[in-house]
Amino acid sequence: MVVKVICGIICVIFVGNFFLCYFMSRNRYEDSMEYVDKEEYGLKDFIPMGLWMSGWQWQQKFFPIQMKSFMAQHRNQVYQKILELKGPRNAAFFHYIHNGYRLAAAMITSAGASIVGLIMAFQGDPANGLILSIVAVVAFFAVPFLVDNSLKSQIEKRRLEIRMEFPEFVNKLTLLVNAGMTISRAWEKIINENKKNHILYSEMQYALMEIKAGKPERIAYEEFARRCRVKEVTKFVSVIVMNLRRGGGEVIPVLREQGNECWEMRKNAARQLGEEAGTKILIPLMIMFLGIVLVVATPAVLGMTSGM
């Protein structure tokens, strides 16, 4: 009976919180949701709930100083990741959306787990019901951090995409500069002739817009490298900036050398992707193998047991 009461209280808290946030957030955040992609944020319809809940400030005054410091540091780390993924223009907006998304995911998980736990408790399985109710409590606090952690894999994927495309860009730039173009003209020509929808060319386009708006080339290129946060891009930009400062003609052999290095790094990255793909293929193969073993071995085992 005690277990049923505990499961019931936990369920009422989380389900009640879910519906409270749902009804309080209705028709409040349509302007923000208009710019959110459903494919990127699968729980888009529930994000307003998290946005409304993120507006709660009163509970923070009960936190100890150490927790407040940890939360502030964690928020800054998350913001830096979103800054890299979305760029300086959109970072604040998507940090706001991400905060609502992580809280919405926590509410859905905790409400669902608490409902299942309550049902199991009343169906004669109080032990597992209590476990699920405890899982609901833990999930409410842990899921937001799991959602934050998913940004790391997105950043790794973004950097890999830049690393795979960058050698081709360096080769094009080297050819155009060798033909007599300045770096800025070659940069613009590559962007204008580009047909790909790729993050590298998007960042290049942003740098070109800044230069045309009056920002010095050196600063625009350095900010481009900081946005990409890829070692090869940083090295490339340092070569360009050095050329702008000195005005020398030694940039072409250096770019050629770096282009060769980038192609080697691209080969290594492609090899790594192939190894990871091979590892992923092993999992379904093992499952299929176990299924075949079960199909073949089950009649033999049943025959042995029936003979005994």
HULINDA-V141350 format. One record per backbone hydrogen bond with DSSP energy under -1.0 kcal/mol. CO is the residue of the C=O (numbers start at 1). NH is the residue of the N-H. E is the energy in kcal/mol with one decimal. If there is no record, write none. Layout:
co | nh | e
CO | NH | E
CO | NH | E
This chain:
co | nh | e
1 | 5 | -2.0
2 | 6 | -2.4
3 | 7 | -2.8
4 | 8 | -2.4
5 | 9 | -2.5
6 | 10 | -2.5
7 | 11 | -2.4
8 | 12 | -2.5
9 | 13 | -2.3
10 | 14 | -2.3
11 | 15 | -2.8
12 | 16 | -2.1
13 | 17 | -2.1
14 | 18 | -2.0
15 | 19 | -2.4
16 | 20 | -2.3
17 | 21 | -2.4
18 | 22 | -2.1
19 | 23 | -2.5
20 | 24 | -2.3
21 | 25 | -1.5
25 | 28 | -1.6
29 | 33 | -2.4
30 | 34 | -1.2
32 | 35 | -1.4
33 | 36 | -1.5
37 | 41 | -2.5
41 | 44 | -1.4
43 | 46 | -1.6
44 | 47 | -1.0
46 | 50 | -1.2
47 | 51 | -2.5
48 | 52 | -2.4
49 | 53 | -2.3
50 | 54 | -2.3
53 | 56 | -1.9
57 | 60 | -1.1
59 | 62 | -1.3
60 | 63 | -1.4
64 | 68 | -2.2
65 | 69 | -2.5
66 | 70 | -2.3
67 | 71 | -2.8
68 | 72 | -2.2
69 | 73 | -2.3
70 | 74 | -2.6
71 | 75 | -2.6
72 | 76 | -1.9
73 | 77 | -2.0
74 | 78 | -2.4
75 | 79 | -2.5
76 | 80 | -2.2
77 | 81 | -1.8
78 | 82 | -2.4
79 | 83 | -2.6
80 | 84 | -1.7
81 | 85 | -2.1
82 | 86 | -3.2
83 | 87 | -1.6
87 | 91 | -1.3
90 | 94 | -2.5
91 | 95 | -2.1
92 | 96 | -1.7
93 | 97 | -2.1
94 | 98 | -2.7
95 | 99 | -1.9
96 | 100 | -1.5
97 | 101 | -2.4
98 | 102 | -2.5
99 | 103 | -1.5
100 | 104 | -2.1
101 | 105 | -2.4
102 | 106 | -1.7
103 | 107 | -2.3
104 | 108 | -2.4
105 | 109 | -2.2
106 | 110 | -2.5
107 | 111 | -2.4
108 | 112 | -2.4
109 | 113 | -2.5
110 | 114 | -2.2
111 | 115 | -1.9
112 | 116 | -2.2
113 | 117 | -2.4
114 | 118 | -2.2
115 | 119 | -2.3
116 | 120 | -2.4
117 | 121 | -2.1
118 | 122 | -1.9
119 | 123 | -1.0
120 | 125 | -2.4
125 | 129 | -2.0
126 | 130 | -2.6
127 | 131 | -2.0
128 | 132 | -2.4
129 | 133 | -1.9
130 | 134 | -2.4
131 | 135 | -2.5
132 | 136 | -2.1
133 | 137 | -1.6
134 | 138 | -2.6
135 | 139 | -3.1
136 | 140 | -1.8
138 | 142 | -2.3
139 | 143 | -2.6
142 | 146 | -1.8
143 | 147 | -2.6
144 | 148 | -2.1
145 | 149 | -2.1
146 | 150 | -1.1
148 | 151 | -1.4
149 | 152 | -1.4
150 | 154 | -1.4
151 | 155 | -2.2
152 | 156 | -2.3
153 | 157 | -2.2
154 | 158 | -2.3
155 | 159 | -2.8
156 | 160 | -2.1
157 | 161 | -2.2
158 | 162 | -2.1
159 | 163 | -2.6
160 | 164 | -2.2
161 | 165 | -1.6
162 | 166 | -2.2
165 | 169 | -1.4
166 | 170 | -2.4
167 | 171 | -2.2
168 | 172 | -2.1
169 | 173 | -2.6
170 | 174 | -2.6
171 | 175 | -2.2
172 | 176 | -2.2
173 | 177 | -2.8
174 | 178 | -2.3
175 | 179 | -1.2
176 | 181 | -2.0
177 | 180 | -1.4
182 | 186 | -2.6
183 | 187 | -2.7
184 | 188 | -2.3
185 | 189 | -2.4
186 | 190 | -2.3
187 | 191 | -1.8
188 | 192 | -2.6
189 | 193 | -2.0
196 | 198 | -1.1
198 | 202 | -1.7
199 | 203 | -2.2
200 | 204 | -2.1
201 | 205 | -2.4
202 | 206 | -2.0
203 | 207 | -2.0
204 | 208 | -2.4
205 | 209 | -2.3
206 | 210 | -1.8
207 | 211 | -2.0
208 | 212 | -2.4
209 | 213 | -1.5
210 | 215 | -2.5
211 | 214 | -1.4
216 | 220 | -2.4
217 | 221 | -2.8
218 | 222 | -2.1
219 | 223 | -2.4
220 | 224 | -1.8
221 | 225 | -2.0
222 | 226 | -2.0
223 | 227 | -2.1
224 | 228 | -1.8
225 | 229 | -2.7
230 | 234 | -2.3
231 | 235 | -2.2
232 | 236 | -2.2
233 | 237 | -2.6
234 | 238 | -2.0
235 | 239 | -1.6
236 | 240 | -2.0
237 | 241 | -3.1
238 | 242 | -2.1
239 | 243 | -2.1
240 | 244 | -2.4
241 | 245 | -2.0
242 | 246 | -2.5
243 | 247 | -3.0
250 | 254 | -1.1
251 | 255 | -2.6
252 | 256 | -2.4
253 | 257 | -2.3
254 | 258 | -2.5
255 | 259 | -2.6
256 | 260 | -2.1
257 | 261 | -2.0
258 | 262 | -2.7
259 | 263 | -2.1
260 | 264 | -1.9
261 | 265 | -2.3
262 | 266 | -2.5
263 | 267 | -2.2
264 | 268 | -2.2
265 | 269 | -2.4
266 | 270 | -2.7
267 | 271 | -2.5
268 | 272 | -2.3
269 | 273 | -2.3
270 | 274 | -2.2
271 | 275 | -2.1
272 | 276 | -2.4
273 | 277 | -2.5
274 | 278 | -2.3
275 | 279 | -2.1
276 | 280 | -2.2
277 | 281 | -2.0
278 | 282 | -1.3
281 | 285 | -1.7
282 | 286 | -2.6
283 | 287 | -2.1
284 | 288 | -2.5
285 | 289 | -2.5
286 | 290 | -2.6
287 | 291 | -2.2
288 | 292 | -2.4
289 | 293 | -2.5
290 | 294 | -2.5
291 | 295 | -2.4
292 | 296 | -2.5
293 | 297 | -3.0
294 | 298 | -2.3
297 | 301 | -2.7
298 | 302 | -2.7
299 | 303 | -2.4
300 | 304 | -2.2
301 | 305 | -2.5
302 | 306 | -2.3
303 | 307 | -1.8
304 | 308 | -1.5
